[in-house]
Amino acid sequence: LRAGVIWANTFNKFDPTSPFGGYKESGWGREGGRHGLSAYLKGVGHE
């Protein structure tokens, strides 16, 4: 199932801080998204 959000017995109710969910790289407020992964990454500059 490729869907952004699925609700059961409710609508438009979700917790954006939950550590799962999202679709592909959307991951808004999710641990698996680009924003959530930034805490685990360190930028390195090369000259």
C-alpha positions, 0 to 999 in steps of 0.5 A: 500500500503506497499512501501518505496517511491512512486513518481508521475511525477518525480523520486528520488526527496524527502525532507529528512526533511519532517515530514512524510513518511518512511516505518515502522521504517525506518523514516530516517529524519522523525519525526515518525522514531527512530531518530526523536523520540529521541528528545522526550525521556530521557534515565534512568539508573537503578542500 
